[in-house]
Amino acid sequence: VLGVFGGFLELYEKEPSIWNPSDPGHKNRNQVQDSWKNIQDHLSVQLPIADLKKKKDSLMSTYRKLASRVRASKKTGSGTEEVFKPDWFAFEKMATFLHGVFQPRITISSEVNIIYLAIYKIRIIHSAF
């Protein structure tokens, strides 16, 4: 299954100016363009850079969704057997270099929402008097 995608991910990992906002070249358009050109030149199949960027967007979208599911499954009280383990072909490879860079947003748990709702209701009751 990896094939061309595996080769793409290997090359993508080697170009942190594209995917790592902490990389000094990340905000340098020329360096990022050179990185995309390097991927294009070394990929076994010739594709336009625009197609490579679309592929990256698609892979990242799936990775973000799965990483968020993994994080949500690790909530307090979850046993190790309850932690979601993606079986998507690219997840582990992408996690090796994106884990420290991409952190899904923390969502407020329903318990916290209930506490906020209770505080809000108390404030409404107190303001009525």
N, C-alpha and C positions, 0 to 999 in steps of 0.2 A: 504493500500500500504506500510506503514512503516514496519510492521512486524519485520523480522530479521534485515532489514536495519536500522530501527528506534532504535532497541536495539544496533546495531553496532555503530550508531552515538552517542548514549548516552554514551557508554563505551569509544569511541574514544575521545569525549570531555573531559572525566575525566583523560585522559592521555596526558597532554600538552607536555611531553618530546618528543612525536612523531611529533606533528604538530606546536609547537611554538618554533621558533628559539631562542627566548629570554629566554626560560626555561633553568635553570642551567643544567638539565639532557639531553638536546637535543643533545649534542655532545658526550655523554657517551653511547657507544654502548651497554654496559650491561644494563643500565637503560632503553634504548629504547627497547631492546629485552625483558626485564622484563615487560614493558608496553604492548607490543604485546602479551606476554604470558598471562597477566592479562585479556586482551580483549578476547583472545581465551578461557580461563577458564570460563568466565562469560557469554559468548554468548550462547543463547539457542540451537544453532545448532553447532556441532563440525566441524570446518573447519581448514585446515592447515594454519599456519601463512602466508605462501606464498600467499594463496588465499585471506586472509584478506588484505594483502598489495596491491594485484591487485584490490580488491574492493575499497580500499582507493584511489588508483590512478585514478580509473574510476570516483568515486564520486568527487574527487578534480578537475579532468579535466572538468567535466560538471559544477561544481561550478565556476571555474575560467572563463569559457566562459560566463556564465550568469552574473557573477559579472561585467565583462568587458562591457557587453551590458547595464547593469543598469547604470554603470558609464558614458558610452558614451551617454546614453539618458538624462543624467542630464547636458549636456553641456549648456553653457550660452544661455539664451533665451528660454529654454524649460519650459513649464508650468508643473505643478504637474501631470496633466492628461496625459502628453506626456512621463512621466518617465516609462521606461519598468519595468513591474512587473512580474517576473518569476512565473510560476505556477508549476514548478518542485517540487515534494514532499519533497525533502531534502534541498531546498535552504534556507528557513527561519531558519531551525534548524542549518544548517552549518553557516549561517551568524551571528547567535547569538554569536558564539565563534571565528569565523575566521575573522570577519569584521576588527577588529583592527590589526590582524596579516597579512592578505593577502590584499594587495592593488594592483590592476592591474596597469600595467605600463601605464603612461600617453602617449597617442599618440599625435603626432604633428598634429594639425588641418590643413585642406587644405588651410585655410587662411594664416597660417604661412608658409606653403610650397610655396604659391604664392609669399609672400614677399621675401623669400629666393631666389626664382627663379628670381624675378625682380632685386634683389641686384646682383645676379650672372651675369645677362645680362648686367647690368650697368657696372660692372667691366670689362666684356669682351669688351664692346664698348670703355671704357676709355683706356684699354690696347692696343687697335688697333691704337690709335692716338699717 
